[in-house]
Amino acid sequence: MAISDLHVAYPDNRRIVAGIRPRSDADWLIVAGDVAEIAEDFVWALTTLRERFAKVVWAPGNHELWTPPTDPVQLRGDARYRRLVEICRSLGVLTPEDPYPVWDGPGGPVTVAPLFLLYDYSFRAPGVTREQALAQAYEAGVVCSDEALLHPDPYPSRQDWCAARLAETERRLAARDPRLPTVLINHFPLVRDPTRVLFHPEFAQWCGTERTAQWHLRFNAAAVVYGHLHIPRTTWHDGVRFEEVSLGYPREHRRRGLPDEVLRQILPAVGTP
């Protein structure tokens, strides 16, 4: 099962997360980022879920990496990410820094690979530079809060941090057991197509990197799990199932309504292209 974009600082979302239960004692849960901005809320949510599921697998979103002035934990950039990894390990939650587990249940065996890749502003219009794309976003008033709150320390920029994460993750994925398919988990979509339905296309530049466009094929994905867009749906790319699993903000799920089951089933697969 999978979910993302819990945003438990909102009381409505906190109540929803408090009510999440597995279908069986053997269920695993993928949490694909944006659990909370404040470290205390992050701990509460993952502790709650880990107590209920056989295994919890976390990949970070951009909101966890923020350094809000209201958070007593004022770590920035990579140091903040490493602290979140330490918290997860203390709770028994798997992270992108841990050996990839193998799901042997229905639909398996598959290698379950949580990723941390960030973005590099390459989801922009052809012929437009990064500087021009950012200027257009500021002019339109559509600017991701990452620009103020997500610090890349010690890297010079977020795109440099993204490049380092891509290199390390490619190395690890290449070293996995090639006989097994994968479930790739990343907060941001690995392909650009899902961002083309955004109401504000200027926001796409904070949503991933063109460098992962073939990863679902290169690394034999049985499914790709992501969030960030707050547009929960199933799409298919090159015959591979992509699941956007976000809960989103209360104003969003009040408008569209919540499904009977807020968790999305990843394996065994349901539906065909």
C-alpha positions in Angstrom: 0.0 0.0 0.0 1.1 3.6 -0.5 0.3 7.2 0.4 2.1 10.5 0.3 1.7 14.2 1.1 0.2 13.6 4.5 0.8 17.2 5.7 -0.2 16.2 9.2 0.2 19.8 10.5 -3.4 20.2 9.3 -5.8 18.8 12.0 -8.0 17.2 9.3 -5.1 15.3 7.8 -3.8 14.3 11.3 -7.2 12.7 12.0 -7.1 10.8 8.7 -3.5 9.5 9.4 -4.6 8.5 12.9 -7.3 6.4 11.3 -5.2 4.5 8.8 -5.1 0.8 9.3 -3.6 -2.1 7.3 -5.8 -4.7 5.7 -3.7 -7.5 7.1 -0.7 -7.9 9.5 1.5 -8.6 6.5 0.9 -5.2 4.8 3.8 -2.9 4.0 3.2 0.8 3.6 5.1 3.2 1.3 5.2 6.8 2.5 6.3 8.9 -0.5 7.2 12.2 1.2 5.7 15.4 2.6 4.8 13.9 5.9 5.3 17.1 7.8 7.5 20.3 8.0 8.2 20.1 11.7 10.4 17.3 13.0 8.0 16.6 15.9 5.1 16.0 13.6 7.2 13.8 11.4 8.1 11.6 14.3 4.4 11.4 15.4 3.2 10.3 11.9 5.8 7.7 11.2 5.6 6.3 14.7 1.9 5.9 14.3 2.2 4.1 11.0 5.1 2.0 12.0 3.2 0.6 14.9 0.5 -0.7 12.5 2.3 -2.0 9.4 4.7 -4.8 9.0 7.1 -2.5 7.3 7.1 1.2 6.4 9.3 2.6 3.6 9.8 6.3 3.4 11.2 8.6 0.7 11.5 12.3 1.5 9.5 15.1 0.1 10.4 18.7 -0.2 8.4 19.7 2.9 10.5 17.5 5.2 13.6 19.2 3.9 12.4 22.7 4.7 13.9 24.6 7.6 10.9 26.5 9.0 11.7 29.2 11.5 9.2 27.6 13.9 10.9 24.3 14.0 13.3 23.8 17.0 15.4 21.6 14.7 17.2 24.2 12.6 19.4 21.8 10.5 19.6 22.7 6.8 20.0 20.8 3.6 21.8 17.5 3.7 22.3 17.6 7.4 18.5 17.9 7.9 18.0 14.9 5.5 20.5 12.8 7.4 18.8 13.7 10.7 15.5 12.5 9.2 17.2 9.3 8.2 18.4 8.8 11.8 14.9 9.3 13.1 13.5 6.8 10.6 16.1 4.2 11.6 15.3 4.7 15.3 11.7 3.9 14.5 12.4 0.9 12.2 11.4 2.8 9.0 13.4 2.1 5.9 14.9 5.1 3.9 16.8 5.7 0.7 20.0 5.1 2.6 19.2 1.6 3.6 19.5 -1.7 1.7 16.5 -2.1 -0.7 14.1 -4.6 0.8 12.4 -7.3 -1.3 8.6 -7.7 -1.2 7.8 -11.4 -1.4 4.1 -11.1 -0.9 1.4 -11.2 -3.7 2.8 -9.7 -6.9 6.4 -10.3 -5.8 9.2 -10.8 -5.5 10.2 -7.2 -6.3 12.9 -4.9 -5.1 11.3 -1.9 -3.3 13.5 1.1 -3.9 12.9 4.4 -2.1 14.7 7.2 -3.8 15.7 10.8 -3.0 16.4 12.7 -6.1 15.1 16.3 -5.9 14.8 18.4 -9.0 17.0 20.5 -11.3 14.5 22.9 -13.0 14.6 21.0 -16.3 10.8 20.6 -16.4 10.5 23.9 -18.3 9.4 25.1 -21.8 11.8 24.3 -24.7 14.3 27.1 -25.4 13.7 28.7 -22.0 16.7 29.0 -19.6 16.4 28.2 -15.9 16.8 31.9 -15.1 14.0 32.8 -17.6 11.7 30.1 -16.2 12.2 31.3 -12.7 11.5 34.9 -13.7 8.3 33.8 -15.4 7.2 32.0 -12.3 7.9 35.0 -10.1 6.0 37.2 -12.5 3.0 34.9 -12.5 3.2 34.7 -8.7 3.6 30.9 -8.8 6.8 30.2 -6.8 7.5 27.1 -4.8 8.2 27.8 -1.1 11.4 25.7 -1.5 13.0 28.9 -2.9 12.9 30.3 0.7 12.9 27.2 2.9 14.7 24.3 1.2 18.4 25.0 1.6 20.9 22.9 -0.4 23.8 23.1 2.1 26.6 22.1 1.6 25.9 22.0 -2.1 26.0 25.3 -4.0 22.5 24.9 -5.4 19.5 22.5 -5.3 20.4 21.4 -8.8 23.9 20.5 -7.6 22.4 18.5 -4.8 20.0 16.8 -7.3 23.0 15.8 -9.5 24.8 14.3 -6.6 21.7 12.3 -5.6 21.2 11.1 -9.1 24.7 9.8 -9.4 24.5 8.0 -6.0 21.1 6.5 -6.7 22.0 5.3 -10.2 25.0 3.5 -8.7 22.9 1.8 -6.1 20.1 0.8 -8.6 22.7 -0.6 -11.0 24.0 -2.8 -8.1 20.6 -4.3 -7.2 19.7 -7.9 -8.1 18.9 -7.5 -11.9 16.7 -10.6 -11.9 14.0 -8.8 -9.9 11.7 -6.1 -11.1 11.4 -3.0 -9.0 8.9 -0.7 -7.4 10.6 2.8 -7.7 9.4 5.3 -5.0 10.2 9.0 -5.4 8.4 12.0 -4.1 8.7 13.7 -7.5 7.5 12.1 -10.7 10.2 10.3 -12.7 8.7 11.4 -16.0 7.5 14.8 -17.0 4.1 13.9 -18.5 2.1 14.0 -15.2 3.0 17.6 -14.8 1.4 18.6 -18.0 -2.0 18.8 -16.4 -0.9 21.3 -13.7 -3.2 24.4 -13.5 0.0 26.5 -13.2 2.5 25.1 -15.6 5.2 27.4 -14.2 5.3 25.1 -11.1 6.5 22.1 -13.1 10.2 23.2 -12.7 10.0 22.2 -9.0 8.6 18.7 -9.9 11.5 16.5 -11.1 14.3 16.1 -13.6 14.5 15.1 -17.2 17.4 12.8 -16.3 15.1 10.2 -14.8 12.8 10.0 -17.9 14.0 6.4 -18.8 14.5 5.0 -15.3 11.3 3.1 -15.2 12.6 1.1 -18.2 16.3 1.0 -17.3 15.5 -0.4 -13.8 12.7 -2.7 -14.8 9.9 -1.1 -12.8 6.8 -3.1 -12.1 5.4 0.2 -10.7 6.5 3.7 -9.9 5.1 5.5 -6.9 5.2 9.3 -6.4 3.3 12.2 -5.0 4.0 16.0 -4.8 1.5 17.0 -7.5 -1.6 16.5 -5.3 -3.3 14.9 -8.3 -4.0 11.3 -7.2 -4.4 9.0 -10.2 -3.0 6.1 -12.1 -1.2 6.6 -15.4 0.8 4.4 -17.7 4.1 5.2 -19.4 5.7 2.7 -21.8 3.5 0.1 -20.3 4.6 0.8 -16.7 2.1 1.8 -14.1 2.7 5.1 -12.3 0.7 5.8 -9.1 0.3 9.3 -7.7 -0.7 8.6 -4.1 -1.0 11.9 -2.4 -3.5 12.8 0.3 -3.0 16.5 -0.2 -4.3 19.5 1.6 -7.7 19.5 3.3 -9.1 22.1 0.9 -8.3 19.7 -2.0 -9.7 16.4 -0.6 -12.8 18.3 0.7 -13.5 19.4 -2.8 -12.9 16.1 -4.6 -13.9 13.8 -1.7 -11.8 11.1 -0.2 -11.9 7.5 -1.6 -13.2 4.8 0.7 -9.6 3.6 1.0 -7.1 6.5 1.3 -4.2 4.1 0.7 -3.4 3.0 -2.8 -2.7 -0.7 -3.5 0.6 -1.1 -5.3 1.0 -4.9 -5.3 -0.6 -7.1 -6.3 -1.4 -4.9 -9.3 -5.0 -3.9 -10.0 -6.1 -2.8 -13.5 -4.4 -2.8 -16.8 -3.3 0.0 -19.3 
